[in-house]
């Protein structure tokens, strides 16, 4: 498993445990780590964007 896959798998596990209070912190932490490791958020996999949106809707943070 390469570094990107490892980060995505860790994020998937972490985001499932979030609440409406911890979700933004989790996403921000992941985004900061991704940007640190890869220099940009451009090219962030669609599955990560979809996961963030889906979880935000589940938590009632987005419609």
GUSE-15407 format. One record per residue (C-alpha): residue number from 1; x, y, z. Coordinates in nm, 3 decimals, decimal comma, m for minus. Layout:
N
vodo; c1; c2; c3
NUM; X; Y; Z .
...
This chain:
63
vodo; c1; c2; c3
1; 0,000; 0,000; 0,000 .
2; 0,145; 0,336; m0,098 .
3; 0,136; 0,653; 0,112 .
4; m0,177; 0,796; m0,053 .
5; m0,371; 0,473; m0,008 .
6; m0,258; 0,447; 0,352 .
7; m0,370; 0,804; 0,431 .
8; m0,706; 0,745; 0,265 .
9; m0,765; 0,421; 0,456 .
10; m0,677; 0,587; 0,786 .
11; m0,906; 0,880; 0,707 .
12; m1,195; 0,647; 0,621 .
13; m1,163; 0,475; 0,959 .
14; m1,130; 0,802; 1,149 .
15; m1,416; 0,987; 0,979 .
16; m1,663; 0,708; 1,061 .
17; m1,610; 0,778; 1,432 .
18; m1,666; 1,152; 1,409 .
19; m1,950; 1,350; 1,558 .
20; m2,084; 1,683; 1,443 .
21; m1,824; 1,846; 1,671 .
22; m1,521; 1,637; 1,572 .
23; m1,596; 1,603; 1,199 .
24; m1,454; 1,945; 1,099 .
25; m1,140; 1,880; 1,303 .
26; m1,092; 1,540; 1,140 .
27; m1,135; 1,680; 0,788 .
28; m0,904; 1,973; 0,860 .
29; m0,638; 1,743; 1,003 .
30; m0,658; 1,513; 0,701 .
31; m0,640; 1,808; 0,460 .
32; m0,337; 1,952; 0,640 .
33; m0,158; 1,617; 0,637 .
34; m0,241; 1,556; 0,269 .
35; m0,117; 1,902; 0,176 .
36; 0,200; 1,853; 0,381 .
37; 0,274; 1,516; 0,221 .
38; 0,182; 1,601; m0,138 .
39; 0,213; 1,980; m0,154 .
40; m0,142; 2,048; m0,269 .
41; m0,503; 1,947; m0,232 .
42; m0,535; 1,936; m0,611 .
43; m0,587; 1,581; m0,720 .
44; m0,756; 1,476; m0,398 .
45; m0,933; 1,151; m0,490 .
46; m1,306; 1,180; m0,566 .
47; m1,374; 0,903; m0,313 .
48; m1,241; 1,128; m0,035 .
49; m1,454; 1,421; m0,148 .
50; m1,759; 1,194; m0,164 .
51; m1,686; 1,047; 0,179 .
52; m1,660; 1,395; 0,332 .
53; m1,985; 1,508; 0,170 .
54; m2,169; 1,188; 0,266 .
55; m2,059; 1,203; 0,629 .
56; m2,142; 1,575; 0,653 .
57; m2,494; 1,496; 0,533 .
58; m2,524; 1,207; 0,781 .
59; m2,427; 1,439; 1,064 .
60; m2,672; 1,706; 0,951 .
61; m2,398; 1,953; 0,866 .
62; m2,499; 1,974; 0,498 .
63; m2,817; 1,925; 0,304 .
